[in-house]
Amino acid sequence: MSIDPLFEEPEAGSEVYPHSINISDYVFPNVVTSSSVAPRNGIIENPQDITDLGGWLTPPANLPNAKDNDFNTSTTEGQSSNDAIFHYLRADFGSKKNRQLRVKWRRRFAGASGGAWTIDTSDDGSAWTTRYSGSTGVPLDVTEDLANVFSGKFRYVRTGVRGAGAGNPTFMTLFEVRSEGELFELANSIDNDVLTTWQSTSELNPFLRGEFSTIADKEPSAIAIYVDKSKISSLQFLIQTSLDGVAWTTKRTINITQLTDLAYNFIRFNRDVLPIRYIRLVGNDSVAIQLAINEYKALIPTATQWADRQAHKTISPTSTSIGLAG
């Protein structure tokens, strides 16, 4: 039986590869490219909870209810009061994802001066980033449908108003706040956030390609991928390597059923004799399918890690019967 010349045959019962290696030892590609990126899915996502932060003339009721997502200007989640205190409603979507945010509200100002409104997003409910701001020094009464306030990563949204004090009534009425689709940007695969996903369009042989620094004597020989299998229609993918991004060598054939869902999967392949620069994952179905990856990293070991590894036999690049760790 052929043995990888860098390793000796393992003893029975020895640890499987990678040995004593953690996800923190894996690195993201310097650059990622792909065959395609799926469009925003268009699935409406409503907040799981809307919190009243005081000062509301018509306090909102906690969800579930339909007022926040029916796009009916006769229904509302709440109306603000009019003093100089910052009043806002906070919507919690339950998890951090790349989303497209839509807000529909009414801004009213009947005073002599002042009046400001903001829409902010947050990953954690503590640090906020303003995505929309409006102010006025003259009477105002406008209903706005902001179809794309922000496209990006968030969990929380707050819609707020600050008046100019007594005698300067400033109001905000919130009709709608919702996500109108998850985004599948390429950068999602290397953002160190397992809740975001890159997904291809439905096509023949979609791929995700990572470009790494070339290291002459310590080439990558394992990858770690985090997957959400509900977003993958492919049944099988290949791991391929290349020095120039043109000529590719297949190193592993992986059935999707072998992967653990919603977790990092550590996959070993044979070390290349020559330096490599690119590693790509390629859908290997004979029909159009979608490939999706939440996080994509490779192991470029240090000299110490090379020395610490357990020995392993050479892996057949076409066999799907062996474990991911070889």
N, C-alpha and C positions, 0 to 999 in steps of 0.2 A: 504493500500500500504506500502511496506517495505521502511523504511527510514534508511539511513546510520547512525549508532548510534553516530557518531562524529558530525553530522550536524542536524540542524532542517530543517523542510520543508521551502523552500524559499517563500517569498511573491511574489505575482503576479507582474511582471514587474521588478523584481530585476535583477542585472547584472548576466550574465552567468559566469561560472567558466572557466578559472582561473580569480580571481578578483584582480585587481591591481598588476598583476604579469607581468614582462617584460622578454624578451628573455635573458637578462643579468642575470636573477635569475636562469636560467636553467644551468645545468652543463653537461659536456661531461662524458661518462663512463670512468672509469680508464683503462679498456681494452675492445676492441671489437674483436669479432670473427664472422665468417660467414660460411655458408655452402660451398661457393665457391666464386671465383673472376673471372669475365669475362676476357677473353684475350683482348689484345690491339685490337681495332676495325679495324685497318688497313686503315681507311679512310684518304686519302691524304688531307692535309690542306695547302693551299698556303698563303703566307703573303698578307695582304691587301695593304701594301705599303712598298716600299724600298726607303730609304732616302740616298742621296749622301752627305757624310760629307767631301767633298773637296778633291782636289789633285788627281782626277781620270783622266787618259788619255782618257778613254772611259766612260763618265758619264752614269749612269744607267737612264733609263726612268721609271717614276712612273708607278705602275700597274694601270689598268689591262694590262698585256701582258703575253706571254707564256714562255719567256726566262728563268724564274727562276724555272720552273717546268717541262721542257721537257726532262731533263737529256741528252741533246745533247751537246757534247763538242764543237760544232761549233757555238753555241749561248751562249751569256754571258750577265750578268747584268752590268759588269763593270770591268775595269782593273786599278790597283793602280799605282801611281807614285813611285819614288824611293828615296826620301830623308828621313831624320830622323824624320819627323813629323808622328804622328800616324794617318793613314788613315783607314777609315772603312765604311762599308755599314751597315745600321741598318734596319732590317726587323721587321715589326709590324704585329703580327697575330691577333690583334683586341681584344683579351681577354686572361686572365690568365687561363690556364688549365694544367693538367698533360698530357704531350705529349712525343712522341719519335721524336727527332730531327735528320734530315739527311742533310748533307752538301756535295756538290761536288765542288771542286775548283782546281786551278792550282797554285802551289807555285814555283816561279822562283827566283834565286839569281845568279848574275854574277859578284859579287865583290870579294874583297880580304878578307873581314871579316864582320861579322854582318849579320842581317836579322832575323826577328822574326814575327811569325804569331799567331793570337789567335782567338778563337771562344768563345764568352761570351753570357750568357743569363741574362735576368732581368725580374722582375715582373712589374716594374714601369717605366723603361727607364732611371732611375737615378743610382740605385745601381746595379752593375754588378758582376757576378761570372764567372770566367774563367772555361770553360769546356774542352778546348783543347788548347794546346800551342805547337809550334814547332819553332825551330831555327836551324841555320846552320852556320858553319864557312868555308864551302867549296862551290864551285859551285853546284847549285841544280836546277833541273827542273823536277817536279813530279806532276802528276795529281792524286788526291785522292778522293775516294768515301767513305766518312765516314758515314756508314749506321746507326750508333747509337752513335752520338756524345754525346747525353745526353738524359736520360729518367727521366722526372720530370716536375715540375711546372715552366712555364715561359709564358711571353707574347712577349717579344722582344728578338731578336737575332742580334748580331753584329759580322761580320767577319772583322778582322783588320790585318794590316801589318805595321811594323815599320822598316825602312831601317837604314843603318849605316852612312848615309850622302853621300855627293857628291863623285862620283867615285865608289860607291858600289851599283849598281842598284839592287833593291829588288822589286819584283812584286807579286801581287795576282790577279788572275782572278777568279771571282765567276760564276759558272755555275748554281748551284742549292742551294736553302735553303728552306726546307719544313718540315712540321710535317707529320709523317707517322702513325698516329693513336693516339687516346686518351687512357689514362691509367685509369683503374678503381680500383685502389688499395684500400684495406680495410681502410687504414688511411685517405682516402678522406672523410669518413663519420664523422670524428672528428677533422678535420684540421681547423675549423672555417673559411672556405672558401666555399661559396655557389656555386662557379663555378666548383668545382671538385666533382666527383661522385664515390661512390662505386656501382658496379653493379654485380649481380650474373651471373653465366652461366644460360642457359635455363635448368631448372630442376624442379622436383616435390618438392613443399614445400621448396623453398629457404628461408634462414633466415639470419638476422643480429642480433647478440646478444651483449648486453652491460652489463658489470660487474661494479657494483657500490659499494661503501662502505656501509655496513649495518648500519642503524641508527635505534635504537630500537623503538623510539616513533614518528619518522617523516619520514616514508617511502615515496618513490616516489608515486604519484598518478596522474601524468600528464607527458606527453612527448611533445617535440616539434621536428618536422621533416620538413626539407626543401626538396622538391622533384622537379625533372624535369620529368614530366609525359611522355615525349616523349621517355624516356629510360626504362619505365616500361611496361611490357606486361601483368602483373598480373591484375586481376579484383578486387581482394579482399585480404586483409591481416588481420592477427590476432595480437593483442597485448597480450603477455603472460608474466607472472612473475614466479619467482622461487627463493627459498632460496639456493638450492644446485646445480642448473643447470641440474638436472635430472628430477624431478617432476615439471610439468608446469601447471599453472592455466590460462585459457583464461579470459582476462578482457574486451576486446572489439573486435568487428568485424567491420572492416572499409572497405567500398567500395572505390575504387580508385576515382570514380566519385565525392566523397564527398570532396576530397582534392583540395585545391587551388594550381594551378600550379605556379612554380617559386616563392614560398613564404613559410614562416614558417607556419606550421599548428600546432595548440595547441590542444592536444587531452587529455581529462580527462578520468580516469578510477577509479573504486572503490578502496579505500585504503585497503591494506591487513591487516587482523587481526594480522598476525605474520610478523616479519621482512622479507624483501626480499633483495636479492642481485643482481639478474639478471632480465633484461627486454629484451625480444626479439620481433622482428617483423617477422612474418612467412607468406609467400605466402599461400593462402588458396584455390587455384584452383585445379581442379582434373586432370589437364594436366601440362606438363612442361612449365614453364613461367620464366621470368626474373623479379627480384625485384631490385630496385635501390633507393638509398638514398644519398642525397647530404650532409646533416648535421643531426645529431641525438643527442638529449639532453634530459635530464629528470629534473623534478622539485623536488628537495629535500628541502622542505621548512624549514625556520627558525621558531622558536616558535612564533615570531611576525606574520609571514605570515600565520601560522595556525590560529591564533586568528583573523586575518583580513579577512579570507575567507567568502564568502557567502555560505549559506547552499544549499545543493543539494540532490536530491533524488538519490537512488541507481540506477546505470545504468545496464541494462541487457547486459550481455557479448555477446549475440547473436543478439541483435537488431541492424539493420543498418538504422533505420528510424529516429534516433535522431541525433542532431547536434554533432559535434566533441567535443564541450565544455560541453556537457551533459545538 
